[in-house]
Amino acid sequence: MSRKHLSRIVKEVTGKTPKAIIEEIVISKAVILLNVSSLSIKDVMVELNFSDFGTFSKFFKNMVGKSPLLYRKQLDKNEF
């Protein structure tokens, strides 16, 4: 089965591209790690196999609407 054919089938079945599905999984894991772990943002970035902080931060901001640092700060604020 070719990559193109597999991509077409996945999109027909799910309504999403394989890339979109992978991005959803990665951002879900990032949010969970930022919410429940004591890992630094850099450690979360490494855990998710991003090569540099800028790439991770841009990806996170595009998906969530805020930077991972701002997201974590708002989490800390809401805990009190």
PDB file with SEQRES, HELIX, SHEET and CRYST1 records, atoms N, CA, C and O in Angstrom:
SEQRES   1 A   80  MET SER ARG LYS HIS LEU SER ARG ILE VAL LYS GLU VAL          
SEQRES   2 A   80  THR GLY LYS THR PRO LYS ALA ILE ILE GLU GLU ILE VAL          
SEQRES   3 A   80  ILE SER LYS ALA VAL ILE LEU LEU ASN VAL SER SER LEU          
SEQRES   4 A   80  SER ILE LYS ASP VAL MET VAL GLU LEU ASN PHE SER ASP          
SEQRES   5 A   80  PHE GLY THR PHE SER LYS PHE PHE LYS ASN MET VAL GLY          
SEQRES   6 A   80  LYS SER PRO LEU LEU TYR ARG LYS GLN LEU ASP LYS ASN          
SEQRES   7 A   80  GLU PHE                                                      
HELIX    1 AA1 ARG A    3  THR A   14  1                                  12    
HELIX    2 AA2 PRO A   18  VAL A   36  1                                  19    
HELIX    3 AA3 ILE A   41  GLU A   47  1                                   7    
HELIX    4 AA4 PHE A   53  VAL A   64  1                                  12    
HELIX    5 AA5 PRO A   68  ASN A   78  1                                  11    
CRYST1    1.000    1.000    1.000  90.00  90.00  90.00 P 1           1          
ATOM      1  N   MET A   1       0.853  -1.170   0.000  1.00  0.00           N  
ATOM      2  CA  MET A   1       0.000   0.000   0.000  1.00  0.00           C  
ATOM      3  C   MET A   1       0.900   1.234   0.000  1.00  0.00           C  
ATOM      4  O   MET A   1       1.853   1.334   0.773  1.00  0.00           O  
ATOM      5  N   SER A   2       0.576   2.148  -0.870  1.00  0.00           N  
ATOM      6  CA  SER A   2       1.389   3.360  -0.961  1.00  0.00           C  
ATOM      7  C   SER A   2       1.010   4.351   0.141  1.00  0.00           C  
ATOM      8  O   SER A   2      -0.068   4.280   0.730  1.00  0.00           O  
ATOM      9  N   ARG A   3       1.918   5.257   0.391  1.00  0.00           N  
ATOM     10  CA  ARG A   3       1.691   6.296   1.397  1.00  0.00           C  
ATOM     11  C   ARG A   3       0.476   7.149   1.022  1.00  0.00           C  
ATOM     12  O   ARG A   3      -0.349   7.487   1.872  1.00  0.00           O  
ATOM     13  N   LYS A   4       0.385   7.482  -0.240  1.00  0.00           N  
ATOM     14  CA  LYS A   4      -0.713   8.312  -0.717  1.00  0.00           C  
ATOM     15  C   LYS A   4      -2.057   7.595  -0.528  1.00  0.00           C  
ATOM     16  O   LYS A   4      -3.037   8.200  -0.094  1.00  0.00           O  
ATOM     17  N   HIS A   5      -2.085   6.319  -0.855  1.00  0.00           N  
ATOM     18  CA  HIS A   5      -3.322   5.537  -0.713  1.00  0.00           C  
ATOM     19  C   HIS A   5      -3.716   5.424   0.762  1.00  0.00           C  
ATOM     20  O   HIS A   5      -4.886   5.586   1.109  1.00  0.00           O  
ATOM     21  N   LEU A   6      -2.749   5.150   1.617  1.00  0.00           N  
ATOM     22  CA  LEU A   6      -3.022   5.048   3.050  1.00  0.00           C  
ATOM     23  C   LEU A   6      -3.547   6.386   3.590  1.00  0.00           C  
ATOM     24  O   LEU A   6      -4.502   6.414   4.367  1.00  0.00           O  
ATOM     25  N   SER A   7      -2.934   7.464   3.184  1.00  0.00           N  
ATOM     26  CA  SER A   7      -3.379   8.790   3.619  1.00  0.00           C  
ATOM     27  C   SER A   7      -4.818   9.057   3.187  1.00  0.00           C  
ATOM     28  O   SER A   7      -5.610   9.601   3.956  1.00  0.00           O  
ATOM     29  N   ARG A   8      -5.149   8.678   1.970  1.00  0.00           N  
ATOM     30  CA  ARG A   8      -6.495   8.883   1.452  1.00  0.00           C  
ATOM     31  C   ARG A   8      -7.521   8.073   2.255  1.00  0.00           C  
ATOM     32  O   ARG A   8      -8.596   8.574   2.585  1.00  0.00           O  
ATOM     33  N   ILE A   9      -7.180   6.826   2.562  1.00  0.00           N  
ATOM     34  CA  ILE A   9      -8.088   5.956   3.336  1.00  0.00           C  
ATOM     35  C   ILE A   9      -8.274   6.516   4.752  1.00  0.00           C  
ATOM     36  O   ILE A   9      -9.397   6.574   5.253  1.00  0.00           O  
ATOM     37  N   VAL A  10      -7.180   6.926   5.394  1.00  0.00           N  
ATOM     38  CA  VAL A  10      -7.269   7.482   6.748  1.00  0.00           C  
ATOM     39  C   VAL A  10      -8.168   8.711   6.737  1.00  0.00           C  
ATOM     40  O   VAL A  10      -9.006   8.871   7.624  1.00  0.00           O  
ATOM     41  N   LYS A  11      -8.006   9.573   5.750  1.00  0.00           N  
ATOM     42  CA  LYS A  11      -8.827  10.786   5.679  1.00  0.00           C  
ATOM     43  C   LYS A  11     -10.293  10.446   5.426  1.00  0.00           C  
ATOM     44  O   LYS A  11     -11.177  11.088   5.994  1.00  0.00           O  
ATOM     45  N   GLU A  12     -10.563   9.462   4.594  1.00  0.00           N  
ATOM     46  CA  GLU A  12     -11.944   9.051   4.334  1.00  0.00           C  
ATOM     47  C   GLU A  12     -12.606   8.518   5.603  1.00  0.00           C  
ATOM     48  O   GLU A  12     -13.769   8.816   5.876  1.00  0.00           O  
ATOM     49  N   VAL A  13     -11.865   7.735   6.371  1.00  0.00           N  
ATOM     50  CA  VAL A  13     -12.425   7.105   7.566  1.00  0.00           C  
ATOM     51  C   VAL A  13     -12.559   8.091   8.724  1.00  0.00           C  
ATOM     52  O   VAL A  13     -13.571   8.096   9.424  1.00  0.00           O  
ATOM     53  N   THR A  14     -11.541   8.923   8.925  1.00  0.00           N  
ATOM     54  CA  THR A  14     -11.519   9.788  10.108  1.00  0.00           C  
ATOM     55  C   THR A  14     -11.925  11.230   9.822  1.00  0.00           C  
ATOM     56  O   THR A  14     -12.323  11.958  10.732  1.00  0.00           O  
ATOM     57  N   GLY A  15     -11.825  11.637   8.573  1.00  0.00           N  
ATOM     58  CA  GLY A  15     -12.064  13.028   8.229  1.00  0.00           C  
ATOM     59  C   GLY A  15     -10.858  13.907   8.506  1.00  0.00           C  
ATOM     60  O   GLY A  15     -10.925  15.128   8.363  1.00  0.00           O  
ATOM     61  N   LYS A  16      -9.748  13.282   8.905  1.00  0.00           N  
ATOM     62  CA  LYS A  16      -8.522  14.025   9.226  1.00  0.00           C  
ATOM     63  C   LYS A  16      -7.351  13.409   8.488  1.00  0.00           C  
ATOM     64  O   LYS A  16      -7.347  12.221   8.166  1.00  0.00           O  
ATOM     65  N   THR A  17      -6.360  14.243   8.229  1.00  0.00           N  
ATOM     66  CA  THR A  17      -5.143  13.731   7.610  1.00  0.00           C  
ATOM     67  C   THR A  17      -4.314  13.005   8.675  1.00  0.00           C  
ATOM     68  O   THR A  17      -4.460  13.272   9.868  1.00  0.00           O  
ATOM     69  N   PRO A  18      -3.449  12.091   8.242  1.00  0.00           N  
ATOM     70  CA  PRO A  18      -2.566  11.440   9.216  1.00  0.00           C  
ATOM     71  C   PRO A  18      -1.748  12.461  10.012  1.00  0.00           C  
ATOM     72  O   PRO A  18      -1.530  12.279  11.210  1.00  0.00           O  
ATOM     73  N   LYS A  19      -1.293  13.533   9.354  1.00  0.00           N  
ATOM     74  CA  LYS A  19      -0.526  14.566  10.040  1.00  0.00           C  
ATOM     75  C   LYS A  19      -1.353  15.209  11.150  1.00  0.00           C  
ATOM     76  O   LYS A  19      -0.849  15.423  12.253  1.00  0.00           O  
ATOM     77  N   ALA A  20      -2.612  15.518  10.872  1.00  0.00           N  
ATOM     78  CA  ALA A  20      -3.485  16.137  11.873  1.00  0.00           C  
ATOM     79  C   ALA A  20      -3.705  15.206  13.063  1.00  0.00           C  
ATOM     80  O   ALA A  20      -3.745  15.656  14.208  1.00  0.00           O  
ATOM     81  N   ILE A  21      -3.845  13.930  12.796  1.00  0.00           N  
ATOM     82  CA  ILE A  21      -4.034  12.956  13.874  1.00  0.00           C  
ATOM     83  C   ILE A  21      -2.791  12.893  14.755  1.00  0.00           C  
ATOM     84  O   ILE A  21      -2.893  12.887  15.981  1.00  0.00           O  
ATOM     85  N   ILE A  22      -1.629  12.846  14.132  1.00  0.00           N  
ATOM     86  CA  ILE A  22      -0.371  12.806  14.892  1.00  0.00           C  
ATOM     87  C   ILE A  22      -0.208  14.081  15.712  1.00  0.00           C  
ATOM     88  O   ILE A  22       0.190  14.022  16.875  1.00  0.00           O  
ATOM     89  N   GLU A  23      -0.512  15.233  15.115  1.00  0.00           N  
ATOM     90  CA  GLU A  23      -0.401  16.502  15.847  1.00  0.00           C  
ATOM     91  C   GLU A  23      -1.333  16.529  17.057  1.00  0.00           C  
ATOM     92  O   GLU A  23      -0.954  17.031  18.116  1.00  0.00           O  
ATOM     93  N   GLU A  24      -2.538  15.999  16.913  1.00  0.00           N  
ATOM     94  CA  GLU A  24      -3.476  15.946  18.036  1.00  0.00           C  
ATOM     95  C   GLU A  24      -2.932  15.077  19.170  1.00  0.00           C  
ATOM     96  O   GLU A  24      -3.060  15.421  20.345  1.00  0.00           O  
ATOM     97  N   ILE A  25      -2.332  13.961  18.810  1.00  0.00           N  
ATOM     98  CA  ILE A  25      -1.762  13.067  19.819  1.00  0.00           C  
ATOM     99  C   ILE A  25      -0.600  13.749  20.534  1.00  0.00           C  
ATOM    100  O   ILE A  25      -0.501  13.690  21.760  1.00  0.00           O  
ATOM    101  N   VAL A  26       0.273  14.392  19.772  1.00  0.00           N  
ATOM    102  CA  VAL A  26       1.442  15.054  20.353  1.00  0.00           C  
ATOM    103  C   VAL A  26       1.001  16.202  21.263  1.00  0.00           C  
ATOM    104  O   VAL A  26       1.528  16.340  22.367  1.00  0.00           O  
ATOM    105  N   ILE A  27       0.053  17.023  20.826  1.00  0.00           N  
ATOM    106  CA  ILE A  27      -0.361  18.156  21.659  1.00  0.00           C  
ATOM    107  C   ILE A  27      -1.095  17.661  22.903  1.00  0.00           C  
ATOM    108  O   ILE A  27      -0.979  18.266  23.969  1.00  0.00           O  
ATOM    109  N   SER A  28      -1.840  16.582  22.780  1.00  0.00           N  
ATOM    110  CA  SER A  28      -2.506  16.015  23.957  1.00  0.00           C  
ATOM    111  C   SER A  28      -1.491  15.565  24.995  1.00  0.00           C  
ATOM    112  O   SER A  28      -1.658  15.803  26.191  1.00  0.00           O  
ATOM    113  N   LYS A  29      -0.446  14.918  24.527  1.00  0.00           N  
ATOM    114  CA  LYS A  29       0.598  14.470  25.447  1.00  0.00           C  
ATOM    115  C   LYS A  29       1.326  15.662  26.062  1.00  0.00           C  
ATOM    116  O   LYS A  29       1.652  15.645  27.248  1.00  0.00           O  
ATOM    117  N   ALA A  30       1.582  16.698  25.259  1.00  0.00           N  
ATOM    118  CA  ALA A  30       2.249  17.900  25.776  1.00  0.00           C  
ATOM    119  C   ALA A  30       1.408  18.542  26.872  1.00  0.00           C  
ATOM    120  O   ALA A  30       1.932  18.906  27.925  1.00  0.00           O  
ATOM    121  N   VAL A  31       0.123  18.680  26.634  1.00  0.00           N  
ATOM    122  CA  VAL A  31      -0.767  19.297  27.622  1.00  0.00           C  
ATOM    123  C   VAL A  31      -0.803  18.466  28.901  1.00  0.00           C  
ATOM    124  O   VAL A  31      -0.754  19.015  30.001  1.00  0.00           O  
ATOM    125  N   ILE A  32      -0.889  17.157  28.760  1.00  0.00           N  
ATOM    126  CA  ILE A  32      -0.898  16.279  29.943  1.00  0.00           C  
ATOM    127  C   ILE A  32       0.398  16.438  30.724  1.00  0.00           C  
ATOM    128  O   ILE A  32       0.372  16.584  31.947  1.00  0.00           O  
ATOM    129  N   LEU A  33       1.531  16.412  30.029  1.00  0.00           N  
ATOM    130  CA  LEU A  33       2.818  16.542  30.714  1.00  0.00           C  
ATOM    131  C   LEU A  33       2.956  17.898  31.404  1.00  0.00           C  
ATOM    132  O   LEU A  33       3.491  17.981  32.510  1.00  0.00           O  
ATOM    133  N   LEU A  34       2.484  18.942  30.764  1.00  0.00           N  
ATOM    134  CA  LEU A  34       2.565  20.271  31.387  1.00  0.00           C  
ATOM    135  C   LEU A  34       1.608  20.383  32.570  1.00  0.00           C  
ATOM    136  O   LEU A  34       1.887  21.109  33.524  1.00  0.00           O  
ATOM    137  N   ASN A  35       0.496  19.680  32.518  1.00  0.00           N  
ATOM    138  CA  ASN A  35      -0.499  19.737  33.591  1.00  0.00           C  
ATOM    139  C   ASN A  35      -0.111  18.916  34.813  1.00  0.00           C  
ATOM    140  O   ASN A  35      -0.265  19.377  35.944  1.00  0.00           O  
ATOM    141  N   VAL A  36       0.383  17.723  34.600  1.00  0.00           N  
ATOM    142  CA  VAL A  36       0.517  16.799  35.725  1.00  0.00           C  
ATOM    143  C   VAL A  36       1.942  16.430  36.105  1.00  0.00           C  
ATOM    144  O   VAL A  36       2.147  15.710  37.082  1.00  0.00           O  
ATOM    145  N   SER A  37       2.912  16.896  35.371  1.00  0.00           N  
ATOM    146  CA  SER A  37       4.282  16.510  35.701  1.00  0.00           C  
ATOM    147  C   SER A  37       5.068  17.707  36.212  1.00  0.00           C  
ATOM    148  O   SER A  37       4.688  18.862  36.024  1.00  0.00           O  
ATOM    149  N   SER A  38       6.155  17.392  36.853  1.00  0.00           N  
ATOM    150  CA  SER A  38       7.059  18.451  37.304  1.00  0.00           C  
ATOM    151  C   SER A  38       8.191  18.654  36.294  1.00  0.00           C  
ATOM    152  O   SER A  38       9.170  19.341  36.585  1.00  0.00           O  
ATOM    153  N   LEU A  39       8.057  18.062  35.123  1.00  0.00           N  
ATOM    154  CA  LEU A  39       9.066  18.239  34.086  1.00  0.00           C  
ATOM    155  C   LEU A  39       9.122  19.689  33.648  1.00  0.00           C  
ATOM    156  O   LEU A  39       8.097  20.366  33.580  1.00  0.00           O  
ATOM    157  N   SER A  40      10.308  20.156  33.356  1.00  0.00           N  
ATOM    158  CA  SER A  40      10.451  21.500  32.797  1.00  0.00           C  
ATOM    159  C   SER A  40       9.893  21.490  31.373  1.00  0.00           C  
ATOM    160  O   SER A  40       9.696  20.432  30.776  1.00  0.00           O  
ATOM    161  N   ILE A  41       9.648  22.668  30.853  1.00  0.00           N  
ATOM    162  CA  ILE A  41       9.149  22.745  29.479  1.00  0.00           C  
ATOM    163  C   ILE A  41      10.175  22.152  28.522  1.00  0.00           C  
ATOM    164  O   ILE A  41       9.815  21.493  27.546  1.00  0.00           O  
ATOM    165  N   LYS A  42      11.437  22.384  28.801  1.00  0.00           N  
ATOM    166  CA  LYS A  42      12.489  21.801  27.955  1.00  0.00           C  
ATOM    167  C   LYS A  42      12.449  20.273  28.022  1.00  0.00           C  
ATOM    168  O   LYS A  42      12.616  19.609  26.999  1.00  0.00           O  
ATOM    169  N   ASP A  43      12.232  19.714  29.204  1.00  0.00           N  
ATOM    170  CA  ASP A  43      12.134  18.260  29.339  1.00  0.00           C  
ATOM    171  C   ASP A  43      10.919  17.707  28.595  1.00  0.00           C  
ATOM    172  O   ASP A  43      10.988  16.630  28.004  1.00  0.00           O  
ATOM    173  N   VAL A  44       9.806  18.448  28.624  1.00  0.00           N  
ATOM    174  CA  VAL A  44       8.616  18.041  27.869  1.00  0.00           C  
ATOM    175  C   VAL A  44       8.942  18.047  26.380  1.00  0.00           C  
ATOM    176  O   VAL A  44       8.569  17.124  25.655  1.00  0.00           O  
ATOM    177  N   MET A  45       9.633  19.078  25.929  1.00  0.00           N  
ATOM    178  CA  MET A  45      10.042  19.186  24.540  1.00  0.00           C  
ATOM    179  C   MET A  45      10.884  17.969  24.125  1.00  0.00           C  
ATOM    180  O   MET A  45      10.661  17.382  23.067  1.00  0.00           O  
ATOM    181  N   VAL A  46      11.835  17.609  24.957  1.00  0.00           N  
ATOM    182  CA  VAL A  46      12.702  16.460  24.669  1.00  0.00           C  
ATOM    183  C   VAL A  46      11.888  15.165  24.676  1.00  0.00           C  
ATOM    184  O   VAL A  46      12.066  14.315  23.804  1.00  0.00           O  
ATOM    185  N   GLU A  47      11.006  15.017  25.646  1.00  0.00           N  
ATOM    186  CA  GLU A  47      10.150  13.832  25.759  1.00  0.00           C  
ATOM    187  C   GLU A  47       9.324  13.629  24.485  1.00  0.00           C  
ATOM    188  O   GLU A  47       9.060  12.496  24.083  1.00  0.00           O  
ATOM    189  N   LEU A  48       8.924  14.726  23.863  1.00  0.00           N  
ATOM    190  CA  LEU A  48       8.093  14.653  22.661  1.00  0.00           C  
ATOM    191  C   LEU A  48       8.909  14.675  21.371  1.00  0.00           C  
ATOM    192  O   LEU A  48       8.354  14.777  20.277  1.00  0.00           O  
ATOM    193  N   ASN A  49      10.229  14.577  21.509  1.00  0.00           N  
ATOM    194  CA  ASN A  49      11.157  14.464  20.369  1.00  0.00           C  
ATOM    195  C   ASN A  49      11.230  15.709  19.488  1.00  0.00           C  
ATOM    196  O   ASN A  49      11.437  15.602  18.279  1.00  0.00           O  
ATOM    197  N   PHE A  50      11.062  16.885  20.084  1.00  0.00           N  
ATOM    198  CA  PHE A  50      11.303  18.115  19.340  1.00  0.00           C  
ATOM    199  C   PHE A  50      12.791  18.426  19.433  1.00  0.00           C  
ATOM    200  O   PHE A  50      13.419  18.202  20.468  1.00  0.00           O  
ATOM    201  N   SER A  51      13.348  18.944  18.342  1.00  0.00           N  
ATOM    202  CA  SER A  51      14.793  19.163  18.307  1.00  0.00           C  
ATOM    203  C   SER A  51      15.224  20.472  18.950  1.00  0.00           C  
ATOM    204  O   SER A  51      16.365  20.597  19.392  1.00  0.00           O  
ATOM    205  N   ASP A  52      14.325  21.449  19.007  1.00  0.00           N  
ATOM    206  CA  ASP A  52      14.687  22.704  19.652  1.00  0.00           C  
ATOM    207  C   ASP A  52      13.455  23.372  20.252  1.00  0.00           C  
ATOM    208  O   ASP A  52      12.319  23.082  19.878  1.00  0.00           O  
ATOM    209  N   PHE A  53      13.716  24.276  21.194  1.00  0.00           N  
ATOM    210  CA  PHE A  53      12.640  24.908  21.939  1.00  0.00           C  
ATOM    211  C   PHE A  53      11.748  25.765  21.050  1.00  0.00           C  
ATOM    212  O   PHE A  53      10.530  25.778  21.223  1.00  0.00           O  
ATOM    213  N   GLY A  54      12.346  26.480  20.102  1.00  0.00           N  
ATOM    214  CA  GLY A  54      11.573  27.349  19.218  1.00  0.00           C  
ATOM    215  C   GLY A  54      10.532  26.584  18.417  1.00  0.00           C  
ATOM    216  O   GLY A  54       9.396  27.035  18.270  1.00  0.00           O  
ATOM    217  N   THR A  55      10.920  25.437  17.905  1.00  0.00           N  
ATOM    218  CA  THR A  55       9.998  24.613  17.128  1.00  0.00           C  
ATOM    219  C   THR A  55       8.856  24.116  18.007  1.00  0.00           C  
ATOM    220  O   THR A  55       7.693  24.162  17.606  1.00  0.00           O  
ATOM    221  N   PHE A  56       9.189  23.640  19.204  1.00  0.00           N  
ATOM    222  CA  PHE A  56       8.161  23.160  20.130  1.00  0.00           C  
ATOM    223  C   PHE A  56       7.220  24.297  20.521  1.00  0.00           C  
ATOM    224  O   PHE A  56       6.000  24.130  20.511  1.00  0.00           O  
ATOM    225  N   SER A  57       7.779  25.436  20.860  1.00  0.00           N  
ATOM    226  CA  SER A  57       6.974  26.571  21.293  1.00  0.00           C  
ATOM    227  C   SER A  57       6.025  27.030  20.181  1.00  0.00           C  
ATOM    228  O   SER A  57       4.856  27.315  20.440  1.00  0.00           O  
ATOM    229  N   LYS A  58       6.517  27.100  18.970  1.00  0.00           N  
ATOM    230  CA  LYS A  58       5.681  27.507  17.831  1.00  0.00           C  
ATOM    231  C   LYS A  58       4.568  26.491  17.594  1.00  0.00           C  
ATOM    232  O   LYS A  58       3.416  26.873  17.389  1.00  0.00           O  
ATOM    233  N   PHE A  59       4.900  25.203  17.619  1.00  0.00           N  
ATOM    234  CA  PHE A  59       3.907  24.145  17.441  1.00  0.00           C  
ATOM    235  C   PHE A  59       2.840  24.245  18.525  1.00  0.00           C  
ATOM    236  O   PHE A  59       1.646  24.204  18.229  1.00  0.00           O  
ATOM    237  N   PHE A  60       3.266  24.377  19.782  1.00  0.00           N  
ATOM    238  CA  PHE A  60       2.334  24.447  20.906  1.00  0.00           C  
ATOM    239  C   PHE A  60       1.420  25.664  20.766  1.00  0.00           C  
ATOM    240  O   PHE A  60       0.208  25.561  20.955  1.00  0.00           O  
ATOM    241  N   LYS A  61       2.003  26.810  20.434  1.00  0.00           N  
ATOM    242  CA  LYS A  61       1.215  28.035  20.309  1.00  0.00           C  
ATOM    243  C   LYS A  61       0.205  27.927  19.168  1.00  0.00           C  
ATOM    244  O   LYS A  61      -0.926  28.394  19.302  1.00  0.00           O  
ATOM    245  N   ASN A  62       0.591  27.330  18.068  1.00  0.00           N  
ATOM    246  CA  ASN A  62      -0.330  27.148  16.945  1.00  0.00           C  
ATOM    247  C   ASN A  62      -1.494  26.234  17.320  1.00  0.00           C  
ATOM    248  O   ASN A  62      -2.621  26.446  16.871  1.00  0.00           O  
ATOM    249  N   MET A  63      -1.228  25.229  18.131  1.00  0.00           N  
ATOM    250  CA  MET A  63      -2.255  24.256  18.486  1.00  0.00           C  
ATOM    251  C   MET A  63      -3.127  24.721  19.655  1.00  0.00           C  
ATOM    252  O   MET A  63      -4.332  24.473  19.658  1.00  0.00           O  
ATOM    253  N   VAL A  64      -2.537  25.390  20.645  1.00  0.00           N  
ATOM    254  CA  VAL A  64      -3.247  25.734  21.879  1.00  0.00           C  
ATOM    255  C   VAL A  64      -3.639  27.216  21.935  1.00  0.00           C  
ATOM    256  O   VAL A  64      -4.594  27.588  22.616  1.00  0.00           O  
ATOM    257  N   GLY A  65      -2.899  28.043  21.222  1.00  0.00           N  
ATOM    258  CA  GLY A  65      -3.208  29.464  21.216  1.00  0.00           C  
ATOM    259  C   GLY A  65      -2.373  30.282  22.169  1.00  0.00           C  
ATOM    260  O   GLY A  65      -2.549  31.496  22.268  1.00  0.00           O  
ATOM    261  N   LYS A  66      -1.462  29.630  22.874  1.00  0.00           N  
ATOM    262  CA  LYS A  66      -0.542  30.334  23.771  1.00  0.00           C  
ATOM    263  C   LYS A  66       0.740  29.529  23.880  1.00  0.00           C  
ATOM    264  O   LYS A  66       0.760  28.331  23.597  1.00  0.00           O  
ATOM    265  N   SER A  67       1.795  30.187  24.288  1.00  0.00           N  
ATOM    266  CA  SER A  67       3.084  29.510  24.414  1.00  0.00           C  
ATOM    267  C   SER A  67       3.040  28.516  25.576  1.00  0.00           C  
ATOM    268  O   SER A  67       2.213  28.657  26.476  1.00  0.00           O  
ATOM    269  N   PRO A  68       3.920  27.515  25.564  1.00  0.00           N  
ATOM    270  CA  PRO A  68       3.944  26.573  26.684  1.00  0.00           C  
ATOM    271  C   PRO A  68       4.264  27.267  28.006  1.00  0.00           C  
ATOM    272  O   PRO A  68       3.751  26.865  29.051  1.00  0.00           O  
ATOM    273  N   LEU A  69       5.098  28.294  27.976  1.00  0.00           N  
ATOM    274  CA  LEU A  69       5.437  29.024  29.194  1.00  0.00           C  
ATOM    275  C   LEU A  69       4.208  29.746  29.757  1.00  0.00           C  
ATOM    276  O   LEU A  69       3.935  29.671  30.955  1.00  0.00           O  
ATOM    277  N   LEU A  70       3.473  30.441  28.896  1.00  0.00           N  
ATOM    278  CA  LEU A  70       2.257  31.125  29.339  1.00  0.00           C  
ATOM    279  C   LEU A  70       1.213  30.114  29.810  1.00  0.00           C  
ATOM    280  O   LEU A  70       0.527  30.350  30.804  1.00  0.00           O  
ATOM    281  N   TYR A  71       1.090  29.001  29.109  1.00  0.00           N  
ATOM    282  CA  TYR A  71       0.152  27.951  29.491  1.00  0.00           C  
ATOM    283  C   TYR A  71       0.474  27.450  30.901  1.00  0.00           C  
ATOM    284  O   TYR A  71      -0.418  27.320  31.740  1.00  0.00           O  
ATOM    285  N   ARG A  72       1.738  27.174  31.150  1.00  0.00           N  
ATOM    286  CA  ARG A  72       2.154  26.668  32.460  1.00  0.00           C  
ATOM    287  C   ARG A  72       1.937  27.731  33.541  1.00  0.00           C  
ATOM    288  O   ARG A  72       1.493  27.405  34.642  1.00  0.00           O  
ATOM    289  N   LYS A  73       2.246  28.997  33.241  1.00  0.00           N  
ATOM    290  CA  LYS A  73       2.040  30.077  34.216  1.00  0.00           C  
ATOM    291  C   LYS A  73       0.565  30.202  34.583  1.00  0.00           C  
ATOM    292  O   LYS A  73       0.227  30.398  35.750  1.00  0.00           O  
ATOM    293  N   GLN A  74      -0.307  30.089  33.592  1.00  0.00           N  
ATOM    294  CA  GLN A  74      -1.742  30.180  33.870  1.00  0.00           C  
ATOM    295  C   GLN A  74      -2.218  28.984  34.694  1.00  0.00           C  
ATOM    296  O   GLN A  74      -3.116  29.119  35.525  1.00  0.00           O  
ATOM    297  N   LEU A  75      -1.619  27.820  34.465  1.00  0.00           N  
ATOM    298  CA  LEU A  75      -1.948  26.647  35.288  1.00  0.00           C  
ATOM    299  C   LEU A  75      -1.577  26.902  36.736  1.00  0.00           C  
ATOM    300  O   LEU A  75      -2.361  26.628  37.645  1.00  0.00           O  
ATOM    301  N   ASP A  76      -0.373  27.430  36.949  1.00  0.00           N  
ATOM    302  CA  ASP A  76       0.109  27.699  38.300  1.00  0.00           C  
ATOM    303  C   ASP A  76      -0.794  28.717  38.990  1.00  0.00           C  
ATOM    304  O   ASP A  76      -1.068  28.595  40.184  1.00  0.00           O  
ATOM    305  N   LYS A  77      -1.256  29.712  38.251  1.00  0.00           N  
ATOM    306  CA  LYS A  77      -2.115  30.748  38.815  1.00  0.00           C  
ATOM    307  C   LYS A  77      -3.456  30.173  39.245  1.00  0.00           C  
ATOM    308  O   LYS A  77      -3.999  30.571  40.276  1.00  0.00           O  
ATOM    309  N   ASN A  78      -3.994  29.241  38.467  1.00  0.00           N  
ATOM    310  CA  ASN A  78      -5.304  28.662  38.747  1.00  0.00           C  
ATOM    311  C   ASN A  78      -5.301  27.681  39.910  1.00  0.00           C  
ATOM    312  O   ASN A  78      -6.362  27.344  40.436  1.00  0.00           O  
ATOM    313  N   GLU A  79      -4.124  27.220  40.316  1.00  0.00           N  
ATOM    314  CA  GLU A  79      -4.041  26.258  41.410  1.00  0.00           C  
ATOM    315  C   GLU A  79      -4.230  26.916  42.766  1.00  0.00           C  
ATOM    316  O   GLU A  79      -4.524  26.230  43.745  1.00  0.00           O  
ATOM    317  N   PHE A  80      -4.067  28.224  42.844  1.00  0.00           N  
ATOM    318  CA  PHE A  80      -4.175  28.906  44.131  1.00  0.00           C  
ATOM    319  C   PHE A  80      -5.532  29.490  44.358  1.00  0.00           C  
ATOM    320  O   PHE A  80      -5.776  30.097  45.401  1.00  0.00           O  
TER     321      PHE A  80                                                      
END                                                                             
